[in-house]
Amino acid sequence: MSNQVGCHIPFNEEGIDGVINSIADPITQNLVRLAVSTARMAFIRWEGVASDAFEAQLPMSPFDMTFFAKLMKNLFEKRDLVEKVTKGETIPSATGWDV
């Protein structure tokens, strides 16, 4: 993996530990950690990535990582929904939403 050459700190990470620690189920907790870690990685510029390419991948406005963690917690707690989608069911079929 390339070396890190820069980091653009996400906004509002203040409540993430509280969100993650509030999750009793270890699978849901790990899924939320994975989602948050993946989002954090998007804010790191690695060696070999041009500044303009890096800047182009960043959000257009401040990113609320705590809000994102809460969304992921709510999503991953719906284990039956996640299971249906990972088995190939469409989102409208799995959720009942008309998306």
TIKOLDREN-240849 format. One record per atom (N, C-alpha, C): residue number from 0; chain; y, x, z; residue in three letters. Coordinates in Angstrom, 1 decimal. Layout:
<nodes>
 num chaine      v      u      w residu
 NUM      A      Y      X      Z    ALA
...
</nodes>
This chain:
<nodes>
 num chaine      v      u      w residu
   0      A   -1.2    0.8    0.0    MET
   0      A    0.0    0.0    0.0    MET
   0      A    1.2    0.9    0.0    MET
   1      A    2.3    0.4   -0.6    SER
   1      A    3.5    1.2   -0.7    SER
   1      A    4.2    1.3    0.7    SER
   2      A    5.0    2.3    0.8    ASN
   2      A    5.8    2.4    2.1    ASN
   2      A    7.0    1.4    2.1    ASN
   3      A    7.3    1.0    3.3    GLN
   3      A    8.4    0.1    3.5    GLN
   3      A    9.7    1.0    3.3    GLN
   4      A   10.6    0.5    2.5    VAL
   4      A   11.9    1.2    2.4    VAL
   4      A   13.1    0.4    2.8    VAL
   5      A   12.9   -0.8    3.2    GLY
   5      A   14.0   -1.7    3.6    GLY
   5      A   13.5   -3.0    4.2    GLY
   6      A   14.3   -3.6    5.0    CYS
   6      A   13.9   -4.9    5.6    CYS
   6      A   15.1   -5.8    5.7    CYS
   7      A   14.9   -7.0    5.2    HIS
   7      A   15.9   -8.0    5.3    HIS
   7      A   15.4   -8.9    6.4    HIS
   8      A   16.1   -8.9    7.6    ILE
   8      A   15.6   -9.6    8.8    ILE
   8      A   15.7  -11.1    8.6    ILE
   9      A   14.6  -11.9    8.7    PRO
   9      A   14.8  -13.3    8.6    PRO
   9      A   15.7  -13.9    9.7    PRO
  10      A   16.3  -15.0    9.4    PHE
  10      A   17.1  -15.6   10.4    PHE
  10      A   16.3  -16.5   11.4    PHE
  11      A   16.7  -16.6   12.6    ASN
  11      A   16.2  -17.5   13.6    ASN
  11      A   14.7  -17.3   13.8    ASN
  12      A   14.3  -16.2   14.4    GLU
  12      A   12.9  -16.0   14.8    GLU
  12      A   12.8  -16.2   16.3    GLU
  13      A   13.9  -16.6   16.9    GLU
  13      A   13.9  -16.7   18.4    GLU
  13      A   12.8  -17.5   19.0    GLU
  14      A   12.4  -18.7   18.4    GLY
  14      A   11.4  -19.5   19.0    GLY
  14      A   10.0  -19.4   18.5    GLY
  15      A    9.7  -18.4   17.6    ILE
  15      A    8.4  -18.3   17.0    ILE
  15      A    7.3  -18.1   18.0    ILE
  16      A    7.5  -17.1   18.9    ASP
  16      A    6.5  -16.9   19.9    ASP
  16      A    6.1  -18.1   20.7    ASP
  17      A    7.1  -18.9   21.1    GLY
  17      A    6.9  -20.1   21.8    GLY
  17      A    6.1  -21.1   21.0    GLY
  18      A    6.4  -21.2   19.8    VAL
  18      A    5.6  -22.1   18.9    VAL
  18      A    4.2  -21.7   18.8    VAL
  19      A    4.0  -20.4   18.5    ILE
  19      A    2.6  -19.9   18.4    ILE
  19      A    1.8  -20.0   19.7    ILE
  20      A    2.5  -19.6   20.8    ASN
  20      A    1.8  -19.7   22.1    ASN
  20      A    1.5  -21.1   22.5    ASN
  21      A    2.2  -22.1   22.0    SER
  21      A    1.9  -23.5   22.4    SER
  21      A    0.7  -24.0   21.7    SER
  22      A    0.1  -23.3   20.8    ILE
  22      A   -1.0  -23.8   20.0    ILE
  22      A   -2.3  -23.4   20.7    ILE
  23      A   -3.1  -24.4   21.2    ALA
  23      A   -4.3  -24.2   22.0    ALA
  23      A   -5.4  -23.8   21.1    ALA
  24      A   -5.5  -24.4   19.9    ASP
  24      A   -6.7  -24.1   19.0    ASP
  24      A   -6.5  -22.7   18.4    ASP
  25      A   -7.5  -21.8   18.6    PRO
  25      A   -7.3  -20.5   18.0    PRO
  25      A   -7.3  -20.4   16.5    PRO
  26      A   -7.9  -21.3   15.8    ILE
  26      A   -7.9  -21.3   14.3    ILE
  26      A   -6.5  -21.7   13.8    ILE
  27      A   -6.0  -22.8   14.4    THR
  27      A   -4.7  -23.2   14.0    THR
  27      A   -3.7  -22.1   14.4    THR
  28      A   -3.8  -21.5   15.5    GLN
  28      A   -2.9  -20.4   15.9    GLN
  28      A   -2.9  -19.3   14.9    GLN
  29      A   -4.1  -18.9   14.5    ASN
  29      A   -4.3  -17.8   13.5    ASN
  29      A   -3.7  -18.2   12.1    ASN
  30      A   -3.9  -19.5   11.7    LEU
  30      A   -3.3  -19.9   10.5    LEU
  30      A   -1.8  -19.9   10.5    LEU
  31      A   -1.2  -20.3   11.6    VAL
  31      A    0.3  -20.2   11.8    VAL
  31      A    0.7  -18.8   11.8    VAL
  32      A    0.0  -17.9   12.5    ARG
  32      A    0.4  -16.5   12.5    ARG
  32      A    0.3  -15.9   11.1    ARG
  33      A   -0.7  -16.3   10.3    LEU
  33      A   -0.8  -15.8    8.9    LEU
  33      A    0.3  -16.3    8.1    LEU
  34      A    0.7  -17.6    8.2    ALA
  34      A    1.8  -18.1    7.4    ALA
  34      A    3.1  -17.4    7.8    ALA
  35      A    3.4  -17.2    9.1    VAL
  35      A    4.6  -16.5    9.5    VAL
  35      A    4.6  -15.1    9.1    VAL
  36      A    3.5  -14.4    9.2    SER
  36      A    3.4  -13.0    8.7    SER
  36      A    3.6  -12.9    7.2    SER
  37      A    3.1  -13.8    6.5    THR
  37      A    3.3  -13.8    5.0    THR
  37      A    4.8  -14.0    4.7    THR
  38      A    5.4  -14.9    5.4    ALA
  38      A    6.9  -15.2    5.2    ALA
  38      A    7.6  -13.9    5.6    ALA
  39      A    7.3  -13.3    6.7    ARG
  39      A    8.0  -12.1    7.1    ARG
  39      A    7.9  -11.0    6.1    ARG
  40      A    6.7  -10.8    5.5    MET
  40      A    6.4   -9.8    4.5    MET
  40      A    7.4  -10.0    3.3    MET
  41      A    7.8  -11.2    3.0    ALA
  41      A    8.7  -11.4    1.9    ALA
  41      A   10.1  -10.8    2.1    ALA
  42      A   10.4  -10.5    3.3    PHE
  42      A   11.7   -9.9    3.7    PHE
  42      A   11.7   -8.4    3.8    PHE
  43      A   10.6   -7.8    3.4    ILE
  43      A   10.4   -6.4    3.4    ILE
  43      A   10.5   -5.8    2.0    ILE
  44      A   11.3   -4.9    1.8    ARG
  44      A   11.3   -4.2    0.4    ARG
  44      A   10.5   -3.0    0.5    ARG
  45      A    9.4   -2.9   -0.3    TRP
  45      A    8.5   -1.8   -0.3    TRP
  45      A    8.9   -0.8   -1.4    TRP
  46      A    8.5    0.4   -1.1    GLU
  46      A    8.7    1.5   -2.1    GLU
  46      A    8.3    1.1   -3.5    GLU
  47      A    9.1    1.4   -4.5    GLY
  47      A    8.8    1.1   -5.8    GLY
  47      A    9.3   -0.3   -6.3    GLY
  48      A    9.8   -1.1   -5.3    VAL
  48      A   10.4   -2.4   -5.7    VAL
  48      A   11.9   -2.2   -5.8    VAL
  49      A   12.4   -2.5   -6.9    ALA
  49      A   13.9   -2.3   -7.2    ALA
  49      A   14.7   -3.3   -6.3    ALA
  50      A   15.9   -2.9   -5.9    SER
  50      A   16.7   -3.7   -5.1    SER
  50      A   17.0   -5.1   -5.7    SER
  51      A   17.2   -5.1   -7.0    ASP
  51      A   17.6   -6.4   -7.6    ASP
  51      A   16.3   -7.3   -7.6    ASP
  52      A   15.2   -6.8   -7.9    ALA
  52      A   13.9   -7.6   -7.8    ALA
  52      A   13.6   -8.1   -6.4    ALA
  53      A   13.9   -7.2   -5.5    PHE
  53      A   13.7   -7.6   -4.1    PHE
  53      A   14.7   -8.8   -3.7    PHE
  54      A   15.9   -8.6   -4.0    GLU
  54      A   17.0   -9.6   -3.7    GLU
  54      A   16.6  -10.9   -4.4    GLU
  55      A   16.1  -10.9   -5.6    ALA
  55      A   15.8  -12.1   -6.3    ALA
  55      A   14.7  -12.9   -5.7    ALA
  56      A   13.8  -12.3   -4.9    GLN
  56      A   12.7  -13.0   -4.2    GLN
  56      A   13.1  -13.6   -2.9    GLN
  57      A   14.3  -13.3   -2.4    LEU
  57      A   14.7  -13.8   -1.1    LEU
  57      A   15.3  -15.2   -1.2    LEU
  58      A   15.3  -15.9   -0.1    PRO
  58      A   15.9  -17.3   -0.1    PRO
  58      A   17.3  -17.2   -0.4    PRO
  59      A   17.8  -18.3   -1.0    MET
  59      A   19.2  -18.4   -1.4    MET
  59      A   20.1  -18.6   -0.2    MET
  60      A   19.6  -19.1    0.9    SER
  60      A   20.4  -19.3    2.1    SER
  60      A   19.6  -18.8    3.3    SER
  61      A   20.2  -18.8    4.5    PRO
  61      A   19.4  -18.3    5.6    PRO
  61      A   18.1  -19.0    5.8    PRO
  62      A   17.1  -18.3    6.2    PHE
  62      A   15.7  -18.8    6.3    PHE
  62      A   15.5  -19.0    7.8    PHE
  63      A   15.1  -20.2    8.2    ASP
  63      A   14.8  -20.6    9.6    ASP
  63      A   13.3  -20.4    9.8    ASP
  64      A   13.0  -19.2   10.3    MET
  64      A   11.5  -18.9   10.5    MET
  64      A   10.9  -19.8   11.6    MET
  65      A   11.7  -20.2   12.6    THR
  65      A   11.1  -21.0   13.7    THR
  65      A   10.8  -22.4   13.1    THR
  66      A   11.7  -23.0   12.3    PHE
  66      A   11.4  -24.2   11.7    PHE
  66      A   10.2  -24.2   10.8    PHE
  67      A   10.1  -23.1   10.0    PHE
  67      A    8.9  -22.9    9.2    PHE
  67      A    7.6  -22.8   10.1    PHE
  68      A    7.7  -22.1   11.2    ALA
  68      A    6.5  -22.0   12.1    ALA
  68      A    6.1  -23.4   12.6    ALA
  69      A    7.1  -24.2   13.0    LYS
  69      A    6.8  -25.5   13.5    LYS
  69      A    6.2  -26.4   12.4    LYS
  70      A    6.7  -26.3   11.1    LEU
  70      A    6.1  -27.0   10.0    LEU
  70      A    4.6  -26.6    9.8    LEU
  71      A    4.4  -25.3    9.8    MET
  71      A    3.0  -24.8    9.6    MET
  71      A    2.1  -25.2   10.8    MET
  72      A    2.6  -25.3   12.0    LYS
  72      A    1.8  -25.7   13.1    LYS
  72      A    1.4  -27.2   12.9    LYS
  73      A    2.4  -28.0   12.5    ASN
  73      A    2.1  -29.4   12.3    ASN
  73      A    1.1  -29.6   11.2    ASN
  74      A    1.2  -28.8   10.1    LEU
  74      A    0.3  -28.9    9.0    LEU
  74      A   -1.1  -28.5    9.4    LEU
  75      A   -1.2  -27.3   10.0    PHE
  75      A   -2.5  -26.8   10.3    PHE
  75      A   -3.3  -27.5   11.4    PHE
  76      A   -2.5  -28.2   12.2    GLU
  76      A   -3.2  -29.0   13.3    GLU
  76      A   -3.9  -30.2   12.6    GLU
  77      A   -3.6  -30.6   11.4    LYS
  77      A   -4.3  -31.7   10.7    LYS
  77      A   -5.5  -31.1   10.0    LYS
  78      A   -6.5  -30.7   10.8    ARG
  78      A   -7.6  -30.0   10.3    ARG
  78      A   -8.4  -30.7    9.2    ARG
  79      A   -8.5  -32.1    9.3    ASP
  79      A   -9.2  -32.8    8.3    ASP
  79      A   -8.4  -32.7    6.9    ASP
  80      A   -7.1  -32.8    7.0    LEU
  80      A   -6.3  -32.7    5.8    LEU
  80      A   -6.5  -31.3    5.1    LEU
  81      A   -6.4  -30.2    5.9    VAL
  81      A   -6.5  -28.9    5.4    VAL
  81      A   -7.9  -28.7    4.8    VAL
  82      A   -8.9  -29.2    5.5    GLU
  82      A  -10.3  -29.1    5.0    GLU
  82      A  -10.4  -29.8    3.6    GLU
  83      A   -9.9  -31.0    3.5    LYS
  83      A  -10.0  -31.8    2.2    LYS
  83      A   -9.3  -31.0    1.1    LYS
  84      A   -8.1  -30.4    1.4    VAL
  84      A   -7.4  -29.7    0.3    VAL
  84      A   -8.1  -28.4    0.0    VAL
  85      A   -8.7  -27.7    1.0    THR
  85      A   -9.4  -26.5    0.7    THR
  85      A  -10.7  -26.7   -0.1    THR
  86      A  -11.2  -27.9    0.0    LYS
  86      A  -12.4  -28.3   -0.7    LYS
  86      A  -12.1  -28.8   -2.1    LYS
  87      A  -10.8  -28.8   -2.5    GLY
  87      A  -10.4  -29.2   -3.8    GLY
  87      A   -9.8  -30.6   -4.0    GLY
  88      A   -9.7  -31.3   -2.9    GLU
  88      A   -9.1  -32.7   -3.1    GLU
  88      A   -7.6  -32.5   -3.4    GLU
  89      A   -7.1  -33.4   -4.2    THR
  89      A   -5.7  -33.4   -4.5    THR
  89      A   -4.9  -33.7   -3.2    THR
  90      A   -3.6  -33.3   -3.2    ILE
  90      A   -2.8  -33.6   -2.1    ILE
  90      A   -2.5  -35.1   -2.0    ILE
  91      A   -2.2  -35.8   -3.1    PRO
  91      A   -2.1  -37.3   -2.9    PRO
  91      A   -3.3  -37.9   -2.4    PRO
  92      A   -4.5  -37.5   -2.8    SER
  92      A   -5.7  -38.1   -2.3    SER
  92      A   -6.0  -37.8   -0.9    SER
  93      A   -5.8  -36.5   -0.5    ALA
  93      A   -6.0  -36.1    0.9    ALA
  93      A   -5.1  -36.7    1.9    ALA
  94      A   -3.8  -36.9    1.4    THR
  94      A   -2.7  -37.3    2.4    THR
  94      A   -2.4  -38.8    2.3    THR
  95      A   -2.7  -39.3    1.1    GLY
  95      A   -2.2  -40.7    0.9    GLY
  95      A   -0.8  -40.7    0.4    GLY
  96      A   -0.2  -39.6    0.2    TRP
  96      A    1.2  -39.5   -0.3    TRP
  96      A    1.2  -39.6   -1.8    TRP
  97      A    2.3  -40.1   -2.3    ASP
  97      A    2.5  -40.2   -3.7    ASP
  97      A    3.5  -39.0   -4.1    ASP
  98      A    2.9  -37.8   -4.3    VAL
  98      A    3.8  -36.7   -4.6    VAL
  98      A    3.9  -36.4   -6.1    VAL
</nodes>
